[in-house]
């Protein structure tokens, strides 16, 4: 008689609740599955990170005396289905109980919920306490609220965990949010710091060969592969960020530069979402950097807000509204995803650059995701499901629970305002202000009509006009309708014709 403790690919944490009482004879079960790597055709770098981290974690568990059964991708008996592999384990051992930490994604939750009836074995599902806020706690917070806004949730989390809070319970520095100090435009003095390059273990080398063999036809470059794949390496990434990068993160966090995918961003999200780093330890270290005068408050608060505020908030929204959330399409967006999202040529330098970063690094920072690839998808009316699948596939830190609310809700306003208080639509002027992209573009950011006009300009106004019935009463963008109405009829017609031409050229791969 034994207990089996399945671990999913994003649960590489010794602190998992399902591991808190492991007994001799219990089996920790992990497996590499084509099912997980290909239900969405994930970026090769992402798949390599999964498998390498899982193998290192399994080794760590084994060295600590825990019995581990690990199924590799090339195991000749591998069925490449989690449930089928678990069934094989149950058949091979006298299993009387399954203990699992709740999965992060809805499809996996439904899978776990099917096991007890399927196997006639007791299944105990434990809360994932690696998050600040449990799913049930978020639902209690959300109950009876007409609107859910991250800012107010974030303040409550700050108070609860006493992070950047003074003895009198006021926010450190007197303000809850220092975002207004974090919007500097690019300048010639920006010199992004060097990043850590980790020495590849034999495990990593084997995994890279495996991924190259099985997934080389997926979008994205596998190598160079510089990712942290163990907790020790991830902690070194955290320490490097806190010491060398965090001081500059705040004021330049919205900046975008050609050939600079990371700038002053932490690039820790993949390790947090995988389980190699824990949100609480990161926030504690960031706050300590402020308390010891190693980083300014605007940088520290902005960084902590992403983890304690936004990350927890979108997880809560996801679990609060699934499965209906996955079907939302408030603005009826349905144009097919254009080929330049998959690396085909486009003369729009901003989009081309963001996709290039994505292809090479499985990464682009949050402003590129929101205000370049996300903004284009929003104002061009791209199909919300195709856009979500793209984001989930190509980014190394993307899991459905965090990707779907960020893409559908924040970038596409597809949930009608559950996540965001307004659609984050912008013309080329925003890109020009926050990046050097427009200097390298064949399109003219100052023109709206004509063969050289920036496509974002006409698309922006067309987006505003065609969604008027759904958006004009939104107080955060109502001024744009007043501006549109001041255009004469000829100008309005010319802008709409220009936007139609942009869409046609997009569909014909001529943009």
C-alpha positions, 0 to 999 in steps of 0.5 A: 500500500502506498500513496502516489503524489503527482507533480505537474511541470510547473510545480518544481518546488520543495515547499509544495503542500503535496510534499509536506508529509511524504512518507517512506514508500510514497511515490512522487510521480513526474512525466514528460509528455508530448501532450503538454508540449504540443496541445499548443505548439510551445516554443522550443526554449520553453519546452527545454526549460520545462524538461530540464527543470523537472529533471533537476527537481526530480534529482533534488527530490531523489537526493533528499531521500524521496522515492521518485518515478520519472517518465522521460519523453523517450520512455518506450512505454510513455503514452504521453497522457498524464492520466494514462501514465498515472493509470500505469503507475497505479497498476504497477503499485498497490496505490491507495491514495493520490495526493496532489497540489491543485493544478494552475490551469482549468483543463488540469483541474478538470483532469484531476477531478476525474481521477477519483471516479476513474480509479476508485482511489481517494484523491486529496487535492491540496491548496497551492500556498505558493501564492499570496492569495488562495483561489477561495480567498479571492472569490470571497474578496470579489463577492458582491463587488460590481467592479474588480480592480487590481489596485484595491486588491493590491492594497489589501495584499500589501496590508495583509502581508505587511509589505511596504507598509509602515507601523501606522499601516500607511503605505511606505512613502505615503503613496500606494502606487508610483507608476507616474515615476516609471514612464521615462522615454528612451534616451542615449544613456540607457545601457542595459546590464549584462545577464547571467549565462549558466553553465549547462549541466549534462541534464540540460545538454541531454534535454536540448538534444531531445527537444531538437529531435522532437520539436524543432518544427515549433516556432522559435530558436532553441539555442542559445539556451541560457535559462536557470534550470534549478532553484540554485540557479534561479536564486542567483538570477534573483540576487543578480536582479536585486543587486544590479538591475532593480535600481533602474527597473522603475523609471525605464520599465516602459521603454522599448529599444531595438535589439534589447529584449530585456532592458531592466526587466527581471526575467524572473517570471518564468522561474516564478511560474515554474516554481523555482522561485517563490513570490514571497521571497522575491517581494521580501528581497525587493523590499529589503533593497529599498530599506537598505537604500540599494534601490529607489522606492518607485522601482521596488514598489513597481516590481512588487506590484507586478508580483503581489498585485497583478500576478495574484489578481489575474490568477484570481480572475481566471479561476473566478470566471472559468470556463466561461471566460475562455469564450468571451469576445466582447468586441467581436474580433475575428480577423485571422492572425497574420503570418508576421506574428509567426516571423513572416516579413512586415515593414512595421518595425515595432511588430517585427522587433517584438516578434524577433525578440519572441522568436529568439528569446521566447520573451518580450517584456510586458510593454511590447506584449501589451502595446505592440503585439497586443495593441496591434491585435486589438485595433486590427480586430484579430481573432481573440482565440488565435491571439491567445494561443499565440501568446500561450505558445511563444512565451517562456513564462506563459501558462493559461491562468496568467496568459488568458486574463492578460491577453483576452482581458488586458490586451484585447479588452475581450472580457468587456472590462473585467480586467481593465478599466479601458481598452489599451488602444494606441496609435503610433504616437505611443510607440514613438514616445516610448521606443526608438522603433519608429526611427527604423521603420519605413512607415511614417509615424506622423502620417495617418493617410497615404502609402507611407502612413503608419498602419497603427494610426488609421487602425486606431481611429477605425477601432474607436469608430467601429466599437462606438456603441460599446465604448463611447460611454467609457469615461477613460476614452470618451474624449477620443470620440469628441476628437473623432467627431471634430474630424470632417466627413471627408477625413473620417472617410479617408481614415476608414478607407486607409484602415480597410486597406491596411487590413487587406494588405495584412491579409495578403502578407503585404504589410 
